[in-house]
Amino acid sequence: MSHIRLEVIDQTAKLAPFMEFWSRHAPSPMQSPEWLQAWWASHGSSRTQLCVVVVRTADHQTIGLAPFYMRDNWTEGRSIRFLGSGRACGDFQTLLSAPEHAAAVGKAIGDWLLANQSELNWSLLELEGVTDNDPAIGALASRLRRGRCSQYEVDLESTWRLDVTKGWAGFHEGMSKTQRRQTRNLVNRFDKNNDLQVRFVQEPAELHWALSVCVDLHQRRWQAAEEPGCFADSRFHRFIEFACAEMAAQNAISFAVLEDRGVPIACHFYLNDAAGNKYMYQSGRDPAREAEGVGRILNAIAVREACEAGIQFIDFLRGDETYKSRLGATPTRCLRLRLVPPTLLPRLRHGLRTITRQVKHKVERLRKSWNQPESTPAEMVEQSNSPIDTDA
């Protein structure tokens, strides 16, 4: 496609003309303008700069948008990243476009990065939470490699999606006999116990209450495991509050709260797309009720509700927790791509950063092995969905 033009937006106030395009082409709620602008409002700092790249044709038709920002760091120089990267654990990140324009948009952004490497002074393009079959990301990476950029690929934990189009009966058919029996037992326990109820919360007036329940249960569960929990990070907590407020009117936020005689004991926090499909972004449960399997009960009831609602899927997002495969969800490979320009200083910085991170990870693994108990209950490894701890 000839005569493509690019425009860089460095202030949120200038994004208004592109909101409709952005919303229409976001592949999930985690790429919506409301979600990513809430992230930027809480994570932007003096070391960061908004860098949303808009791709247009010669007649000013918008065909692509890259929701980027730039970050300055003394160890790695200036990096270009997706909004929502790092602790927010944004999955399905991509360059936004219609399918027929994906390759052209990726190539155009690659051309722009190569042509402006000195002016922008970028030393790293980090694309976290992408898939390996994304045509836009593939075209961008291919163009940069042809421009002699070095590419480094890191496998992250998979994302996991459960197809519920076959209904509740079809969901059971996809399980092993053991899992089918266990799931039916959990559901029977719930149905026969009048003290147990699940509240499905989507009305804006109730979202603040449901979020506070989720935060409390999530933090209590992880603190019982001697971990801080992601809401201990004030920026992350503020981001989620901003996002819920911005997305509530669109029915893009919902919760499932399992209660025992009115007391919350487990909770799911969902992001919903326009078709009602659910992305389980966060969860929590009462650590005092671990042995009762309250997390597994809520999983089963939430799946049944989704089957009855007639949606297509529940996506459990990134993380290889055992409960996801047990429910019959299927994994999708999730990657972090790093592309480094072909100049000396960026390559030296990347080499130093790689060595530093390898040492850090080895020390962390040793620390965990020293503190690991001899046996860990299976419940403790279920349902974390805790954001990946990368450099936000």
N, C-alpha and C positions, 0 to 999 in steps of 0.2 A: 504494500500500500504506500503510494508516494505522497509527498507533501504533508507528512505528519508533523504536528507541532506539539511541543511540550510546555507546560506552565507549572511552575513550582509555587505552591501555596504555603506561606510561612506564618499565617495568622488564622485562628479559627474563625474570625469574623468574615474572612474572605471565602469561606467554604460554602456559604449559603447557596450559590447557584448550582452547586454540584450535589446537593443533598438527595435529590430525587434519583439521580443516576446511581449514587452510592448505595442507597437503600435497595434499589431494584436489583443490583448485581451482587449484593452481599451473599455469599454462599451459606452463611449461618448467622444466628444472632450475634456471634462473637466478632463478626466483621461489620456489623451495622454501625452507622455513624454515631448513634446514641451511645453504644457500648464503648467504642474506641475514643470518642471525645470525653466520656466520663473517665476513662483510663488516663487520658492526657491531662485532664484537669487535676488529677491527684498525683500523677507521676512526673509531669513536666517540671523542670528545674532550671537553674542558671547554667547547667552543663548540657542542656538539651535544646533542640530547635525543631519546630514542626517543619516537615518537608514532604507534604502531600503532592505527588506528581500527577498532573492531569494530562492525558493524551488526547489530542484533538486532530481532526482532519482539517484540510485547508479551508473548508467552508464552516469551520468552528463547531462541528458536531463532536461531542465528547464520546470517545470510544473506549477509554480506559482510565483507571485511577489506581495509583499505588499509595496506600496509606502508610507512608514512611515517617520517621523522624530521625534526626541526627543526634548523636551523643558524643561529647568530648571526654576522653579519659586519658590520663598521662601514660598508662601502660599500653594502650592499643590505639591511641590517636583518635581520629574521628571515624565513628562507625555509623552506618546507615542500617536501620532496623524497622521492622513492622511495629506500628502502634499496637499495644496489647501484648508485647513480648515480655519474657522474663517471668516474674512471679505471678502474673495474671494467667499464665498457662493458656495462651490463645491457640486453639487448634484450627485446622483448615485454613491457615493463612494463605493468601494468594494476591495476585494482581487482579483487580476487579474489571471485568469486561464481559461482553457477550461472547459465547463460544467461538463464533466466526472471526472475532478480532483478537483472540487470546494470543496467538503467536506473534501477530504484528505489534501488539502492545508490549509484549515481553522484549522483542527485538528493539523497539524504539527506546525503551527505558535502558536497555543495555548500551545502545549507541550513546545515549545522553550521559550515562555514567562514565563511559570511556572518554568521550569528548571533553568532559568537564572534571576530569580527575584532579588536575592541578588547581582549578578554580575552587572546587568544593573541598579539596584536600582530604578526600575520604581514603581511609586505609583498610576498611573492612566493610563488606556488605554481608550482614547476617540475616538469614531467612529461617526463622524458627517456626516449627509447627506446620511444615508443608508436606505434601505427599509426593511420592516419586513419579506420579503419572500426570502431573499438572502441566498442561501445554504452555501456559503463560510463564510459569517458573522455569520450565524446560527451555523455552526460547530465550529467556533472560540469561540463564546460566550458560547456554550454548554460545550466545553472543559474547559474553565476557570471557569465556575460555578461548574463543577465537581471537580475542584481543589480548591474549597471553596472561589473563588473570588465572591464579591458582585456585582450584576448587577443593574444599575439604568437606566431607560428608560424615555426619554423626547420626546414628540411629537413636531416636528417643523411644520411650515406651509407646506402644501402639495405642491408637484410638479403637474403641469397641462399639459396634452398633448392633442393636437387637431389632430384627424385623418382626413387627407385630401384625402384619397384614393378614395372616392366616387365622387371627382370632385366638381366643383363650385355648380352644381345643388344639389348634395348630401349634401353639406355643408348647404345649405338653408333648406333642408328637415329636418335636425336635430334641427332646431330652432323653438321657439314658433312663433306664428303669429306676435306678436308685434316685436320680435327681427328680424324676417325676413323682415318685412316692414321697420324697422329702418335701417337695413343694406342695403337694396336696395336703400333707399333714400340717404344714405351716398355715395354709389357708383355712383348713378346718379349725385349727386352734383359734384363729382370728374370728371366724364366723360364729363360733359357738361361745365366744367370750364377750358378753355384752359390755364389759368394762373397757374393751379395746375398740377404738374408733380411729379412722383416718380422716383428717380434714384436708380437703384439696382447696388450697387458697389461691385465688387469682384476682379477686377484687382489690383495687388499689387501696381501699380503706383498711384492709387487713394485712397488706404486705409488710408494713413496718413491724407489726407484731411477729409475723412468721419469720422475717429475717432475724429478729432478735432471738427467737427460739433456736434457729439454725446456728447462729453464732455461738450461743451458749452451749448447745450440745456438741458442736464441733470442737470447741475449745476444751470442754471438759473431757471429751474422749481422748484428745491428743495429749493433754496435760497428764492424764492418768498413765499414758504411755511414755511420760517424761520427754515429750516433744512440745515445742511452743505453740503449734497450730498456726495456720496462715493468718488468722484474724488478729494475732498478736502484732502484726505489722500494721501500723496506723495508716499507712498509705493505701494498703490493700483494702482495709476496712472502709476507708473513706471512698475509695473507688467503687466498691460494691454498693454502698449507700447511694452514691451519685447515679450509678447505672440503674438501680431499681427505681429511683425517682423519675429518671428520664424515660424508662421503657414501660412503666406501669400502665399508662394510658393505651398502649398498643397490645396489651395482654401478652407481652413478651416475657413476663416473669411470672412464675408460679411456684408453689411449695406443696409438698405432701407431708403432713405432720401426723405421726402415730401418737395417740394419747391413751393413757391408762387412767380411767376415771377423771378425765380432764387434764391430766398432767402430761406434758409432752415428754416422750421417751426416745423418739427417733424422728429424723427430718431429712427430706430431700429438697434441694434448691435447683429449680429447672429454668433454663432459657427455652423459649418456645418460638418456632418460626411461624410464618404466616399461615401455614397449613395445620398448625397445632402440634407438629412433631416436637419431641422433647430432647433437650440436651442437659444431662444431669451434671451440673457444674460443681455442686458442693453437697456435702451431707454431714450428718452428725448423729450421735446416739448417746444415751446415758451409759457411762461405763459401768455403773452399778447393775445394769440389766444385760450385760454381755452374755452371760450364760443362758439367757432366755432366748437368744437369737432374734432380738427385736429388729436388728438391721435386716436380717433375712426375711422376716415377716413383712416389713415395709416394702422391700424389694418385690416380693411376690404380689402384694396387693396393688402396688403401683403398676406393675406389668398388667395385671388383670384389668385395672381401670383403663390403661392405654389401649388394650385390645378391644374393650367395650366402646371406647370413644371413637374407634374407626380411624386412628391415625396410622402412619406408615412405620414409624420407628421410634425407639428411644436410643439416643446415643450417650454412652457412658464416658465419652471423651478419653483423654490420655491417661494411661496407667494400667499396668498388667495385673491388677488384683484378681484373685482366684474367682471371686463371685461372678465376674463378668462372663467368663467362659462357661461357668456352671449354669448360668441363665440362658446360654445358647447364643450369646453375642459373638459376632465375628470381628477379627482384628483387621485394621488397616495400618500399613506401615507409616510412621511419622518420622520426619527428618529435621535436622538442623543443617542447613547449607551455609558455608562460609566461603566467600569469594574475596580474594586478596589481589589488589592491582600489582602489575609487574614492575614495581619500583623497589629499591633496596630497603628503605625505612619501613614501609608497611610489612614487608616479608620478615624483617628482623623482629618487629613487634609481634607479629603473629607467632613466630617461633618461640619467643620468650613467653608469651601468654599460654601457649600450648604446654610448655614444660611446667609452668607455674600451676596450671589447672591439674595436670597429671599428678604432681606432688600432693596438691590439696586433696584430690580424690583418694589417693592411696592412704593418706593420713586419716581421712574420714572413715574409710573402710576399716582400718585398724581400730579406730576408736569404737566403731559400732560392734566389731567382733569382740572386743574386750568387754563391752557392756551387754552383749547379747545373752539372755537367759538360756538355759539348756533346752527348754521347750517353749514354744510360743503357741497359744491357742489359735486355732484357725480363724476365729472371729477377729483377732487383732490385725490380720492382714487383709480383711475385706474392706471395701468401701471407703478408701481414704480420699481419692480424688484431690489430694493435696497438691497445690501448684508446684511446678518444677522450680527448683531453686537455682536459676541462672542469674547472671548479673543483670538486674533490671535497669 
